[in-house]
Structures are given as structure tokens and as C-alpha cells.
Amino acid sequence: MATIGPFSFPSSGFDAVIFDCDGTLIDSMPAHLDSWCDALSVYGARGVFKEDVFMAMGGRPTRDIVVELNDEYDLKLDPEEVAFAKREAFLKRLNRLTLIDEVAAFAESLRGKVPMAVASGGSRMVVEKSLRAVEISDWFDEVVTADDVKEGKPSPEVFLRAAELLGVDPAKCLALDDAPAGIMAAQRAGMQVLTIPTPLVSSVA
């Protein structure tokens, strides 16, 4: 095991590594939560998305979350409209994004040594802009997003697609994720899973 900061990462036993983006590579969850609050307020649903609920739903596509909020709070929010408003609010906060240093250091240590991909529940536009904002977009061989699959996390599809693009057997992939939906998705994909604890994201803890 290689130790970077307070957290240990494996140094062998995998042929490829697949990273979640938000909350795993990038400290973006506070910006995402504020963006959700802005978007929901526009549509008269201020205050329905508490931080604990938000963290529990992390990693899932925006539209899926809106559908669940509708069911949970008897709302009639349009998933497409809220998703658009949330995306626009988030793009205004890209300057708030920072790397999660321990995970980024692990990824950087693997550059040129093993294939790497990002597998995110976010949209391609948001994920790519986020990676560029923290200057790591060129670290990864592939980026797979919610736009590239039929079912978002906790379906394993996004991780399986990433492994396919990398040309590596899922069982030989190491997946890193922080959210329950992402962890479940990687497990369902048959990958080795490293859970990134929330305390690594100091502004969320």
C-alpha cells in the first residue's frame, strides 16, 4: 500500500484505474449543493434538499435526483428544466473547484503507467469543464459521463463502459468513488473498489 497524506492507496493488483469525479477527484460538492439550492429555489422548492439528503444522492444523474425529489416531497418539478438551471448555476461556480489532493496525487503517480478513466454521473459538459478548471483533463485516457450511458449510477453501466474503452477486464480495474450510488455501481461492475471517505473533502466534512 502506498500512503499519500492520511489515506492509503494500493500500489499494485490492478491493470487500470477508474475515478469518479465529484467528491473523489475534485472538491466540488459544496458548489454542487449551492447550485442545487439555487435551481430548486427558482422553481419554488427552496429548502427541500438538505445536505444529508444531497450527500446520500451523490453520484447520481441530476434528472434522476429530480424524479426522486418529486416522489419524496410530492412535487411536480420538470427534470429537464431543473437540470438545466442546476447546470447553469454550477458553471458559474467553476472557480470554486479544487483538487482533492490525496486522490489527485495518486492519479498523478499513475500517469503513463496504467490506463486511467473518469466515470461520472454528471453530464459531459459539466465533467469536462470541471476537469479543465482544475487542470487535469489531460490525465485520463477516457471520460465517461451520464450522457454516454442509458442508466446512471448505481447501475454499473458507466464503469463497465469505461473499462471497455480502456480495453481492460472490469475485474482487473480499481474504481475510486465517494458516494453510495457510485460505490454500488463499481461493485456491481465487478471491480475492486476503493471508497474515498468524505473527510478527505474538508469543506464538506
Stockholm file with secondary structure:
# STOCKHOLM 1.0

chainA/1-205         MATIGPFSFPSSGFDAVIFDCDGTLIDSMPAHLDSWCDALSVYGARGVFKEDVFMAMGGRPTRDIVVELNDEYDLKLDPEEVAFAKREAFLKRLNRLTLIDEVAAFAESLRGKVPMAVASGGSRMVVEKSLRAVEISDWFDEVVTADDVKEGKPSPEVFLRAAELLGVDPAKCLALDDAPAGIMAAQRAGMQVLTIPTPLVSSVA
#=GR chainA/1-205 SS CEEETTEEECSSSCSEEEECSBTTTEECHHHHHHHHHHHHHHTTCTTCSCHHHHHHTTTSCHHHHHHHHHHHHTCCCCHHHHHHHHHHHHHTTGGGCEECHHHHHHHHHHTTTSCEEEECSSCHHHHHHHHHHTTCGGGCSEEECGGGCSSCTTSTHHHHHHHHHHTCCGGGEEEEECSHHHHHHHHHTTCEEEECCGGGSTTTC
#=GC SS_cons         CEEETTEEECSSSCSEEEECSBTTTEECHHHHHHHHHHHHHHTTCTTCSCHHHHHHTTTSCHHHHHHHHHHHHTCCCCHHHHHHHHHHHHHTTGGGCEECHHHHHHHHHHTTTSCEEEECSSCHHHHHHHHHHTTCGGGCSEEECGGGCSSCTTSTHHHHHHHHHHTCCGGGEEEEECSHHHHHHHHHTTCEEEECCGGGSTTTC
//
